[in-house]
Amino acid sequence: MSIFKEIIRLFNKEKIRYLLIGRQAVMLYGAPLFSYDYDFWIHPEDKRKTYRVLEDILGFESSYPEDIKRAMISFLSDKGEKVDVFFVKKITNSSGETFEIEEVLRRSIIVSDKGFTIRLPDIEDLIGLKKMGRRPKDLEDIEYLETIRKRFLNR
């Protein structure tokens, strides 16, 4: 089993309130992209459970100890796999839109394939979250998501 599927399996098993965000989520919507890392937005109340899964069970090393309050923590495996986790209740993007994790979780979708399930933000929320950064790859991701939304979701 890939490390990605193992992380998701354990997050689901431990009932961690998470959303896959970033380019991996864009790819799951069907964009022909590639990314080496995984970005999650996790409810801050599930921080301890997340550290237990990533550090204690899977052996990742965190950029900051659990007791340090940081909006984003990176976890790195000995094989070079990288997981970035945002532990915040709300995110405001560069357009001034604010997204609260509990609302985004309520609107989220679950993608299932052969018993494997993963939680993604609704496409509208993912577009908004991608506006956090204004890097060229974020703009490319937004373009793909808007095309997918228009062509396949009729929104």
C-alpha positions as a LaTeX table, in Angstrom:
\begin{tabular}{lrrr}
\hline
Residue & $x$ (\AA) & $y$ (\AA) & $z$ (\AA) \\
\hline
Met1 & 0.00 & 0.00 & 0.00 \\
Ser2 & 1.32 & 3.46 & $-0.87$ \\
Ile3 & 2.20 & 5.82 & 1.96 \\
Phe4 & $-0.57$ & 8.15 & 0.77 \\
Lys5 & $-3.23$ & 5.46 & 1.06 \\
Glu6 & $-1.86$ & 4.41 & 4.45 \\
Ile7 & $-2.06$ & 8.00 & 5.74 \\
Ile8 & $-5.66$ & 8.32 & 4.54 \\
Arg9 & $-6.59$ & 4.89 & 5.92 \\
Leu10 & $-5.24$ & 5.85 & 9.35 \\
Phe11 & $-6.82$ & 9.32 & 9.28 \\
Asn12 & $-10.17$ & 7.68 & 8.55 \\
Lys13 & $-9.65$ & 4.99 & 11.19 \\
Glu14 & $-8.71$ & 7.58 & 13.84 \\
Lys15 & $-11.67$ & 9.80 & 12.80 \\
Ile16 & $-9.38$ & 12.73 & 12.05 \\
Arg17 & $-11.33$ & 15.59 & 10.48 \\
Tyr18 & $-9.22$ & 16.28 & 7.40 \\
Leu19 & $-9.42$ & 17.60 & 3.86 \\
Leu20 & $-6.91$ & 16.84 & 1.14 \\
Ile21 & $-6.07$ & 20.21 & $-0.40$ \\
Gly22 & $-3.37$ & 21.37 & $-2.78$ \\
Arg23 & $-2.38$ & 19.84 & $-6.09$ \\
Gln24 & $-3.19$ & 16.24 & $-5.07$ \\
Ala25 & $-6.82$ & 17.29 & $-4.60$ \\
Val26 & $-6.81$ & 19.07 & $-7.97$ \\
Met27 & $-5.51$ & 15.85 & $-9.54$ \\
Leu28 & $-8.36$ & 13.85 & $-7.97$ \\
Tyr29 & $-10.80$ & 16.21 & $-9.68$ \\
Gly30 & $-9.22$ & 15.10 & $-12.96$ \\
Ala31 & $-6.53$ & 17.66 & $-13.76$ \\
Pro32 & $-3.52$ & 16.17 & $-15.60$ \\
Leu33 & $-0.93$ & 17.33 & $-13.09$ \\
Phe34 & 1.71 & 15.83 & $-10.83$ \\
Ser35 & 2.83 & 16.51 & $-7.28$ \\
Tyr36 & 5.22 & 14.80 & $-4.92$ \\
Asp37 & 3.81 & 16.11 & $-1.65$ \\
Tyr38 & 0.50 & 15.96 & 0.16 \\
Asp39 & $-1.28$ & 18.93 & 1.70 \\
Phe40 & $-3.98$ & 18.52 & 4.33 \\
Trp41 & $-6.18$ & 20.91 & 6.25 \\
Ile42 & $-6.92$ & 19.27 & 9.59 \\
His43 & $-9.18$ & 20.46 & 12.37 \\
Pro44 & $-6.90$ & 21.86 & 15.10 \\
Glu45 & $-8.65$ & 19.72 & 17.73 \\
Asp46 & $-7.26$ & 16.65 & 15.91 \\
Lys47 & $-3.64$ & 17.79 & 16.07 \\
Arg48 & $-2.59$ & 15.18 & 18.67 \\
Lys49 & $-4.18$ & 12.33 & 16.72 \\
Thr50 & $-2.46$ & 13.56 & 13.54 \\
Tyr51 & 0.95 & 13.63 & 15.22 \\
Arg52 & 0.35 & 10.13 & 16.58 \\
Val53 & $-0.46$ & 8.80 & 13.10 \\
Leu54 & 2.32 & 10.57 & 11.23 \\
Glu55 & 5.13 & 10.43 & 13.80 \\
Asp56 & 4.41 & 7.50 & 16.11 \\
Ile57 & 2.83 & 5.05 & 13.66 \\
Leu58 & 4.31 & 6.01 & 10.26 \\
Gly59 & 7.69 & 7.35 & 11.44 \\
Phe60 & 7.53 & 10.81 & 9.87 \\
Glu61 & 9.54 & 13.61 & 11.45 \\
Ser62 & 7.80 & 16.95 & 12.05 \\
Ser63 & 9.25 & 20.40 & 11.44 \\
Tyr64 & 7.95 & 21.53 & 14.86 \\
Pro65 & 7.03 & 19.69 & 18.06 \\
Glu66 & 3.33 & 19.17 & 18.72 \\
Asp67 & 3.18 & 21.75 & 21.50 \\
Ile68 & 4.40 & 24.59 & 19.23 \\
Lys69 & 1.52 & 26.60 & 17.79 \\
Arg70 & 2.09 & 26.97 & 14.03 \\
Ala71 & $-0.49$ & 27.28 & 11.27 \\
Met72 & 1.41 & 24.82 & 9.06 \\
Ile73 & 3.64 & 21.91 & 10.01 \\
Ser74 & 5.66 & 19.79 & 7.58 \\
Phe75 & 6.24 & 16.08 & 8.11 \\
Leu76 & 9.01 & 14.24 & 6.27 \\
Ser77 & 9.60 & 10.50 & 6.00 \\
Asp78 & 13.01 & 8.85 & 5.78 \\
Lys79 & 12.13 & 8.09 & 2.11 \\
Gly80 & 11.64 & 11.78 & 1.33 \\
Glu81 & 7.83 & 11.79 & 1.33 \\
Lys82 & 6.48 & 15.16 & 2.46 \\
Val83 & 3.18 & 15.99 & 4.10 \\
Asp84 & 2.18 & 19.58 & 4.88 \\
Val85 & $-0.61$ & 20.04 & 7.41 \\
Phe86 & $-2.55$ & 23.20 & 8.19 \\
Phe87 & $-3.94$ & 23.18 & 11.75 \\
Val88 & $-6.22$ & 26.24 & 11.66 \\
Lys89 & $-9.93$ & 26.80 & 12.09 \\
Lys90 & $-10.13$ & 29.27 & 9.23 \\
Ile91 & $-8.17$ & 30.39 & 6.20 \\
Thr92 & $-8.45$ & 33.71 & 4.38 \\
Asn93 & $-7.28$ & 33.72 & 0.77 \\
Ser94 & $-5.69$ & 36.53 & $-1.24$ \\
Ser95 & $-9.15$ & 37.65 & $-2.44$ \\
Gly96 & $-10.27$ & 38.20 & 1.16 \\
Glu97 & $-12.59$ & 35.17 & 1.24 \\
Thr98 & $-12.58$ & 33.32 & 4.57 \\
Phe99 & $-13.11$ & 29.57 & 4.79 \\
Glu100 & $-13.93$ & 27.89 & 8.10 \\
Ile101 & $-12.92$ & 24.25 & 8.40 \\
Glu102 & $-16.22$ & 23.08 & 9.85 \\
Glu103 & $-18.19$ & 24.64 & 6.98 \\
Val104 & $-15.79$ & 23.30 & 4.35 \\
Leu105 & $-16.00$ & 19.83 & 5.95 \\
Arg106 & $-19.82$ & 19.99 & 5.77 \\
Arg107 & $-19.68$ & 20.79 & 2.04 \\
Ser108 & $-16.87$ & 18.33 & 1.29 \\
Ile109 & $-17.13$ & 15.33 & $-0.97$ \\
Ile110 & $-15.94$ & 11.77 & $-0.43$ \\
Val111 & $-14.18$ & 10.04 & $-3.29$ \\
Ser112 & $-14.28$ & 6.23 & $-3.12$ \\
Asp113 & $-12.44$ & 3.64 & $-5.15$ \\
Lys114 & $-12.24$ & $-0.05$ & $-4.28$ \\
Gly115 & $-12.83$ & 0.50 & $-0.56$ \\
Phe116 & $-10.46$ & 3.47 & $-0.36$ \\
Thr117 & $-12.17$ & 6.73 & 0.63 \\
Ile118 & $-10.76$ & 10.23 & 0.80 \\
Arg119 & $-12.31$ & 13.59 & 1.72 \\
Leu120 & $-11.90$ & 16.57 & $-0.62$ \\
Pro121 & $-13.24$ & 20.11 & $-0.47$ \\
Asp122 & $-16.14$ & 20.84 & $-2.80$ \\
Ile123 & $-14.73$ & 22.23 & $-6.08$ \\
Glu124 & $-15.85$ & 25.79 & $-5.21$ \\
Asp125 & $-14.06$ & 25.64 & $-1.86$ \\
Leu126 & $-10.95$ & 24.12 & $-3.44$ \\
Ile127 & $-10.82$ & 26.97 & $-5.97$ \\
Gly128 & $-11.07$ & 29.43 & $-3.09$ \\
Leu129 & $-8.41$ & 27.64 & $-1.07$ \\
Lys130 & $-6.05$ & 27.59 & $-4.07$ \\
Lys131 & $-6.28$ & 31.40 & $-4.02$ \\
Met132 & $-4.25$ & 31.39 & $-0.77$ \\
Gly133 & $-1.15$ & 31.49 & $-2.91$ \\
Arg134 & $-0.61$ & 33.38 & $-6.12$ \\
Arg135 & 2.19 & 31.19 & $-7.42$ \\
Pro136 & 2.07 & 30.23 & $-11.11$ \\
Lys137 & 1.17 & 26.63 & $-10.19$ \\
Asp138 & $-1.75$ & 27.84 & $-8.03$ \\
Leu139 & $-3.08$ & 29.90 & $-10.94$ \\
Glu140 & $-2.69$ & 26.85 & $-13.22$ \\
Asp141 & $-4.59$ & 24.70 & $-10.70$ \\
Ile142 & $-7.41$ & 27.26 & $-10.53$ \\
Glu143 & $-7.63$ & 27.29 & $-14.32$ \\
Tyr144 & $-7.95$ & 23.50 & $-14.44$ \\
Leu145 & $-10.56$ & 23.48 & $-11.66$ \\
Glu146 & $-12.64$ & 26.19 & $-13.35$ \\
Thr147 & $-12.55$ & 24.23 & $-16.63$ \\
Ile148 & $-13.57$ & 21.01 & $-14.86$ \\
Arg149 & $-16.35$ & 22.85 & $-13.04$ \\
Lys150 & $-17.75$ & 24.30 & $-16.30$ \\
Arg151 & $-17.35$ & 21.21 & $-18.51$ \\
Phe152 & $-18.25$ & 18.39 & $-16.19$ \\
Leu153 & $-20.13$ & 19.85 & $-13.27$ \\
Asn154 & $-22.18$ & 22.44 & $-15.22$ \\
Arg155 & $-21.61$ & 25.14 & $-12.59$ \\
\hline
\end{tabular}
